[in-house]
């Protein structure tokens, strides 16, 4: 049947890009928006997709999406989130930047910052910032995960523990409604934990699709976070949890950050 073929093709698109949008699918398959919404509902009922605003994402609670798929999800939003976070990072600061496509967007937004030190376990971040002659870069050692250029494992965590920096910029694969940051790979999480533990301030960067996902490994709670940078936070429960834990929330189109909590910088 036509709808079965369409379902299969929708799933293939979702596996490639990580996300499907109602408007784009309706145009591609030359059907109504109502038909596509019905298709997505059917696929969600089968546990294959999960609805988000404007479309759906792959249902995933045990295994993460591939790097290329993750990079394609909310790409424009990630670039804007990266610029928003970079506004909160002053010159003359020391930073950790960990693995993630949104943290890589932050790195792209830091290419004109001056006199910053960046310690990273993300080869993509190091390559991006190598064009900034005013940025000193230290790449953590450890096991290379070829899929995304991340360095992970206890050797990487031990390397990170040698430092104490002003600001950590971290991503997460999922953020629970209570604000718990989650990920899929415990080896990556051990490094993220070391980063949080050895930073004076911790900034989380994540697009809003992360609020609709789950993952099995805990990174940190909101009591360890200073600010979240995202495109939007629709969950009232998450907003209340951030407020309760005194976490600054910065969203696209909202108030611009002015170096929140980032007071103990190298310039002091």
N, C-alpha and C positions, 0 to 999 in steps of 0.2 A: 504494500500500500504506500501511497505517496507520503503520508505522515511518518511512516516508519523509516523511509529513506531520509526524510528531513531530520528526524530525531538523530539518526546516525551521523549525518553531516554536522548537525549542531554540536554533538559531542566531540567530533573531530576538531571543530573550530575551538571549542573550549579547551581541549587538551593542548592545542598549539599555542593559544594566546592566554589561557587561564581565565578568560572572561568572555561572555557573549552579551550583546546589547539588543534589546527588542527592536529599536529603530533600524539598526544595521541588518539584523536578520530578516525583518519584514521586507526591506529593500532587496536584499540578496536573493530571497526565495520568491519574491513577488507575491506575497500573501499579506493579509491584514495583520495589524498589530494584535488584534484579539486572537488570531490563529497562533501567532508566535507565543503569546502569553500562555495559551492553552498547552502548547508544546512544552514550554518550560515547566509548567505545573506538573505535567505528566512525568518529565524527567526528574523533577525534584521528588515526586511521590515515589519514584523508583530508587531514590537515594543516590542518583548520579550527579545531580547538580544541586546548588543551594541558591535560593533567590536573594538578590540584592537589589538596591534601587536601580531601576532602569534595565535590569537583565538578570544574569545568574553567573555564578562561578562554580568551578569544580568542587564537589563535596570532598573535603579532605580533613581528616582528623588524625591520621596516622603517618601519612607520607606527604612530603612537601611537593609543590609544583617544581618543574624544571626551571633552571635559571632564565632561559629565554622567555618562557611563559610568564614568569614573575616580572621580568623587565618590561613586558608588554602591558601588564595590568596597570591601569591608571597612570600611564607614563607622563602625561601632561601635569596631573596633580602632583606626582612625585617631584617633578622639576620645580613646581611652585613651592612645595613643602620644603625642598632643599634650600631655596632662596629665603624662605621665611625663617628657617632655622639659622641660616648663615647671618641673618640680621642680629641674632642674639649672641653671636660669637664675636668678641672684640679682637682687634689686633693685639699682638703680644701675649697670646694665650697658648697654653699647652692643651692638647686634645688627644683622646682616644677616639677612633672611628672604627666601628666593627663591620661585620659582614652584612650585606643587604643592598638591594637595589635603591632603596630610599636614602640610605647613608651615602651611597655613591652619588646621588643627586646633591647631597650636602657638599660633598667634595668638589663637585663641579662649580658650586656657588662660592667656594672659598678660594678660587684661583687668583683673586685680586687682593686677598687679605695679606697683611704684612706682618713679618716677624712672628709667625706661628710655628709651633712644633706639633707635628701629627705623628702619633704612634698608631699603627694599624695592623690588623691581621687580614686585610683585604688588599690583594695585589691590584685590583682595579682602582681602588682609592689611591694607592701609591702612584700608579701610572698617571692618573688624572692630575694629581697635584704636582707631578714632576715638572710641569711647565711653569709653576710659580717659583721664581727665584728667591722669594722671600719666605719660603716655607721649608723648614727642615723636616725630613721624613725619616722615620724609623720603622722598618718592617719587622714584625715579630717572626721568630722562627717557628718551626713545627711542621706538621704533616699538611701537604697541599691537597685541598679538595679541588680537583681539576674542573669539576662541573661549574664552579662559580668563582674560582680564584681565591677561595678562603683558606686561611691557615687555622687549623683546629687541633684540639687535643691538649693533654696535660703539659707538654713541652711549651706550647704556645701560652697557656695560662701562667706557667712559671715565669716565662719571659715578661709577661705583662705585669706581674707582681713586683718587678724591680722598680716600677715607676709610681709616681703620685702626680696626677695632672689636674688641671683646672676643670675641664669639662669632658664628659663622656658623651658621645653621640652614638646611640645604639638603635637598632631596629628590632622587630619581633615578627614572627610568622603569624601570630594571633594575639589578640588582647581580649581577655574575658570581660564580662560586664562589671565585675568587681575591680577591674583594673589590673589583674594579674597578667604579666607578660609571659608569653608562651612560645616555645619553639619545638622543632622536631628532632634535632640531633643533639644528644647529651654532650657530645664532644665540643660542639659549638657553644652550648650553654655554659660549660665550665669556663670557657674564655670570657664570655659575656659577664659571668659572675665576677671574675677577677677584674674586669674593666669597671664594673659598677663599684666594687669594693675599694678601688684605688683611684677614685675620682671625687673631687670636691662637689661637683654638680653633675647631674645626669639628665640628659635630654633624650627623649624618645621621639623618633620620627617614624610615622606610619600613615599610610593612606587608609581611608575609611573602610575598605574591603577587609582589613584585618580585624575589624570589630564583628565581622560575620563569619569568622573562621574559628577553628579550635586546633589545638596541638597538645601533645602529651607531656612536654617537659617544661617545668617552671623556671623562668629566668629571675624574676623579681616581682615584688609587690609595689603598690603606689607609694608606700611609706619610704621607698628608696629612690623615688623619682622626683625631680624638681620641675620639669616642664614636658608637656606633650605638644608636638607640632603635627597637625593633620589637616586634611581638607575640610572635614566636618565631623562633629560628634552628635549623633542623633539620639543616642541612648541617655535617657534622663538618669538612669541608675549609674552609668559610668560618669556622667557629669557630677552627680552628687558625691560619688566616691572620690573623684579628683578634688572637689571642693573640701571634703572632709579631711583629706590628706595634704591640703595646702599645695596641690600641684597646679602650676600655671597651665592654662589651656590656650593654645594659639591655633586658630583656624583661618583658612583662606578667606579673605574679605573681612576679617575681624581686626582686632587691635594689633598693631605691629609691636613686636617685642623690642625691648630696649635693654639688652643684656640681662635678662632675669636671672637672679641668683649668681651670675657669673662675676662675682666681685673679687674673688681671690686669685686674680690673674697675675701673670708674670710682670705686668706693668706696675703692680702695687709695690 
